[in-house]
């Protein structure tokens, strides 16, 4: 009896493997499955996949019943066709298996994003959703109920929030990081959109480009918003929707337009006429889309000396470099006192951040978007921006994984960008294995007519003390040649 059963099983398998109709159905199934993993177009693929599954099950059931009833069925196929059919099935499985694997790794397809979401996306119930009652502190309180945030938080990106006239928060997003009690860095991409969900969405373990710059502290945001009479401020505008934005510490120069100094009780503090540049952790309240018509209320909390005005008296001989030192950072670059460029956060999706590029010609009083997508897609974070002149400039990006970066070049003043390519420098390890550790380009700089660029190793770099590779270009950064390895200082 057991012998007959085993013989039937072998006959069934042989019949299935040599059935041309089943092979065609299997090929269609694998094609549609690979397409679904890469593009994620469920509506386009799911019905065909279900139809294929039903078809394959029907073929298997029909073949099994037929063989049990007629033991001679399926045993007449030639050995040559059996081998050919097995090779075809193995080839289909291997080819589409590799395609599915690619879709699941290195953000090569929709499947990789789905896996990333399952690993790192979390939801938190948003209860303190009224800015008049809870400020922004309520947001962090709700998150702390389920995830203990680091006590000292820094922003990797700006904090932006919108709310209705009744104080209901409708959206916000920011990317914060810090060290927990064990000294380990944690990062949180925090987003909320009332139209999509009633919960706060968290993305854990993203690459924050952590520099622990005190100019990007989160604490001043919380304390300042607690002191601001938000409802009283927006009531004078009589609009239905309002916005709040916080970039960290900002330098306003001597421009006092919209600047309001308040104490911790929310009372306005009138200071003497500015004899120094206005520098503070500014929280701005505004009407979205009407910033030019209705000047934003820019609040600086007075109390902590490091949060209010600078005590430095301006020097009439101050150099252009000093002015740039106060304004230039990874996302902003001033070519002159009047002309500057700024990368602006526009959206976040599945761990990627999207930016636009703006330009000012009046020292930052007004900005105009000149490129809606300079990075030609989403990135993890900005690694830098620099302009050599009003035409030639560079912007840098870190990929969402944080392990490598990219450089983009413009020769038309930022209207368009192209990715900069350079030949990766290979090094040989003691084991004989060759690797290319240098994959995170820094901002190019010009010296004696030659462009220089240091290419680092990214967040996973540990080769030779995390050294860098020096590249040089003699054609304004279009092509680059490896020069030497440079030790980290």
N, C-alpha and C positions, 0 to 999 in steps of 0.2 A: 504493500500500500504506500509506504514511504517512498519507495523507488519510483512508483508511478507518479506520485505527487511532484517529486523532484524533476522527473522527466517532463512533466507538463509545464513546470516553471521555466525550465530551459527552453522548451519549445515556444512558450509565450514570449519570452524575452527575445529569442532569435527572430520570431515573426514580427515583433514590434520594431526591432532595430533595422530590419530589412524592408519595412513598409515605406515606400516612397511618399505616400500621402502623409504619414505621420512625420517624416523628416521635413517635409515642406511646412507642416503646421508648427513643428518645433522651431524651425528657422524664423518663421514670422513671429512667434512668441518671443524668442530671444531678441530679435530686432526691436520689437515694441518695448520690451522690458529695458533694454539698453537706452532707448530713446527717452523713456520715462525717467530713468536715473540721471540722464544728462540734462534734459530740458525741463523736467517736472511738469509737463503739460498734461495733467491728469485727464482733463476732459477730452483731449485728442487721442489718448492711448488706452484708457481704462476699458472702454467697451471692446476694443479689438483684443486686448489681453484676456478679458473675461470670455470672449467668444473662442479664443484659442484654447483656453483651459477647458471649456465645455467640449470643444472638438477633440482635444487630446484624450480627455477622460472617456469620451464616447468610443474613440478608436480602441483604447485599451480594453474597455468593457466588451466591445464587440469581438475583438480578437480572442480574449480570454474565454468567452462563452463558446465561440466557434471551435476552439481547440479542444475544450473539454468535451464537446459533443462529437467532434471528429478529430481523432488523434493524428490523422494523416495530414490535416490542414497545416500549412506553414512549414512543412519539412522538405519542400521541394525546391527551395531557393539554392542557387549555386554558391559554392564557397567563395568564388571571386566577388560576387555581388555582396555577400556578407561582409567581407573585408572592406570593400569600397564604402558601404553604408556606414560602417563603424568609423572609418576615417572621416567621412563627411560630418557625422554627428560630433566627433571630437573636435574637428576644425571649427564648427559653428560654436561649440561650447567654449573653446579656448579664445576665439576672436572676440565674442561678445562678453565673455568673462573679463577679459582685459579692459574692454570699453567700460564696463560697469565699475571695475576697480579704479580706473582713471577718474570716473565721475564721483567716486567716494573719497578721493584724496586730493590734497593741495588745492581745494576750492575749484576742482576741475569740472564740476557739474552740480546740478540741483541736489543730488544725493549727499554730496559733501556738506552743503549748507544745512540739509535736514539733520545729518548726524551731528553737526556743530550745534544746531539748535537743541537737540535732545540732550547733549552733554552740558550745555552752558546756559540755556534760556530758562528763566524762572519767573513766576508771577507772584506778586504781593498785593494783597487786598488794600485798596486805597480808601482810607476812612477819613483822614484829615484833609478833605478836598475843598476847603474854603480859605482863600488867602487872607480875607479880612479877620477870620477867627484864629487861624493857626500859622499864618505866615508861610514860609517855605520849610520851617523847622518840622512841621507835621509830616512832610514827605519823608524826611530822614527818620522820624520816629516810627512811621509805619514799616519802613524797610528794616529798622533795627529790631522789630519784633520777631522777625524770622531770620535775619542775617545780621550778625554783630559787625557793624562797620568799624573801621579803624577810627580811633579818637581824633587823630589829626588827618583831615582829608585835604587832598589837593585836586584841582581840576586839570584834566588833560585836554578838555575842550571847554567852551563857554557854557554858562547856564542860561537857558532861555525858557520862558514860561508865558502862557497866555491864559486869560481868565475873563469871565463874563462880568457884566455890571453888578450882578448880585454876589460876586466874589468867588463863584464856582470856578475851580481850575479846570481848563479844557485841554491843556497839553503842556508838556515840559520835556526837556531832554538835557542831559549832561553826561560827562564821562569822568568819574572820580577814581582816585586811587590813594593808597596809604599803606602803612605797615601795621599788621595786627600785633597782639600782645607777645607773639612768638618772634616778632621781627621779620615775618614773611610778608612780602608785598601782596596786596589784594587789589583788584580793580573791578569796577562796576559801571557798565554802560547802562544808564537809567533813562527810560523813555515812558511816556504816557500820552495816549490820545483818547479822549473821552468818546470820540465817534467810533473807535475800533474796539475798545475794551474798557471795563470799569476797574481793571487792575493795572498796577504798575508793572512794567516789564523790565527785568534785569538780565543783562548778559554778563556772565562771570568770566574771569581769566582772560580778558582781552589785553592787547598790547597798548599800554598807555603812554609810551615814550617818556617814562618817569624821570624827571629832573629835579623833583622836590623843590620847586621854585616857590618861595613864600609869597611871591606876587600872585600866585594862583590858589591861595588858601580858600577853603569853603567857609570857615568860621565867620569871617567878616560879612559874607552874604547873609547868613542866618541872623546874626546880631543886628545888621543894618535893616533888614526887612522887618524884624520885630519892632524896631523903633520907628519905622516909616508909617505915617497915617495914610495908609494906602487908599482906603475908601474916600477919605477927604480929598486926596490928591486927584483921583480920577473923576470925582463928582463935577469938577469944573468943566470937564470936556463933554459930558453928557453923550457918551457913545455906548455901544452895546458890547464892544470887545476891546480888551486892553492887553498890553504886553509888558513883560519885565525881563531885563537882560543884565547879566553880570559877567564881566570879562576878567575880573580880578583887579589888581592895582593898575590904575591908569594915570597917565600924565596928560593934563589938559592945557599945559602951558599957562598962558595968562588969560585964556578964554573962560569967562565966568558965566557964559550963557547957559541957563538952565541949572546951574550948580546950586544946590541947597545943602547947607551944613546943618546937621541936627545932632542933638545929644541923645542919650539913651532913653530919655523920657519922650522923645519924639518932638521936642520943641526946637524951633529953628534958632540957630546960633549965628549972629551977625558978627563977622570978623572984620578986622581993619582991611583997608584996600590992599590988594595983593602986592606984596613986595617980593614974592617968590612964586615959583611955578606951582600950580595946583596939582597935587598928587594924592590920590586916595583910592581906597577900595570902593569904587562907585557902583551903586545900584540904580539903574535907570528905569523909570516907569514911562510908558509912551502909548500912543494910539497906532497900532500897526497900519502901515501904508500912508500915514499922515504926519510923519516925523518932521517934514518941512513946514507944514501949516501949523502944527501944534508942537511947540518945543518940548522935548522930553524933560521930565523932572529928574535931575541927576543928583542923587542923594549921597553925601559923604558923612559917615558917622564920626563925630568929634568925641574924643575921649582918650583913646589909645593914641599916643603920639605918632606911632608908625602908620596909623590909618588916616591921618589928616594931612594938613599942609606941610610941604617941605620947609625946612628952616634955612635952606640954602638961598642966599641972595644972588640974583642973577649977575653974571659977569658979562660985561659988554663985549669982552673979547672971547666969549665962549665959542668953541669951534663947532663945525658941522658934525664932527664925530661925537661930541658930547650930546648934541640934540638927538642924534640917531641912537645913542646908547639908551636913551629914555623911551624911545618909541619902537625900535626894531626888535623883532622876536621871530620865532619860527613861522608865524602866520602873517607877519607884517614887515614891510621894508620901505624905507623912505630913501629915494634916490637923491632928493634935495629937500630943502625946508618946505617946499610947496608940493612936490610930486612924490606920491607914494603908492604902493600896491598892497592889497590885503586879500588874504584867502578867507572866505566866509563859509562857515558851516551852513549847509542847506538841508541835509536830510541824513537819516541813518536807516539801514536795512540789513538785517541778518549779519550784524557784526561789522559791516562796511560803513564808512562815513563819506559823504559827498560834499564837495565844495564848489563855490564859484569864486571868480577873481574880480575884485573891484579896483578902481583907480581914483585917486584924488589929485587935483591940480591946485588946490587952495589950502594945503596944509592939514587936510583931514576934516575940514568943516563940512564938505559934501563928498559923497562917493558915488561912482557910477560903475555898475557891473559891466565888464567888458568881455567876460568869458563865462558862460554858464557851467562849463564842465572842463576845466583846464587839465584835470588828471585823466580824462577820457574814461571815466568809470569810477567806482567806489574804491576807497583805500582804507587802511587802518587808521592812520593819522598823518599829519603833515610833519615832515622832518626839516623843512627850511624853505626860504624864498630869498632870492637875491637878484638884483638887476645891475648889469654892468653899465648900461646906458639906456636911453629911452626906447630902444629897440630890442636889445639883447638881454635875456634874463633866464633864470633857472628856478624851478620849483622841485622839491623833493617829497617823496612819499614813503611811508612804511606800510607794508602789506598787513592785513588783519592778523596774520600769525605772529608778526613782529620779528621773524627770522631773517627777512631780507627787505630790501628797499628798491626804489626806482628813482631815476632823475629824468626831468622833462625840460626841454629847451624851447624858447621862443625867439624868433628874430623879427617879429612884427609888433613888439610892444605888448605881448600878452593876448593878442587876438586869437592866436592858435599856438598849440604846443605839439611837439613830437617827442617821443621817448628817446632818450640818449642810450645808445648801445656801446658797450665796451667789451673787449675780450676778457673773460674771467681768467685771473692768474692762478695757475695750478701749482700746488706745492706737494712734495713727497714726504710722507711720514716715515718714521723709522721702520715700520712694518712693510714698507714698499708701496703702500696704497697712495694713490693720488687723490687729492681733494681740492676744491675751489672755495676757500673759506670767506673770501672777500666779496660781499654781495649787498652792501648797504652804502651807496654813494652819498658823500657829504656835499655841501655847497661849493661849487668851483669858485676860485679867486684868481685874479690876474696879477702876475708879477713879471716885470721886464718883458712884456709882450707875449708871455706864455701863460696859458691857463693851467692851473693845478687843481687836482681833485683827490681827496683822500677817501678811499673806499673801505669802510669798516666791515665788521662781521655780523652785525645784527644781534638780537637778544640771545641767540644760541651760540655765539662765538666764544671759543675758548682756545683757539690755536695760538701758540707762541705768545702767551700773555695778552691775548686779544689785540694783536697788532693790526695795522692797517696797510693798505697798498696805495702807493702814490702813482697817480696817472697824470699825464700831461697832454695838452692839446695845443697845436700851432695854427688851428683854423677856427678860432673862436668857439671851441667846444663842440664842433660837429663830430670829430673823430678823436679817439683817445688812445694813447699808448702807455703800457705799463713801464714804470721807471724803476721802482724799488720798493722793498718792504720797509715800513716805518714802525718803530716800536712805540707803544703807548707811553706817554709821559706820566 
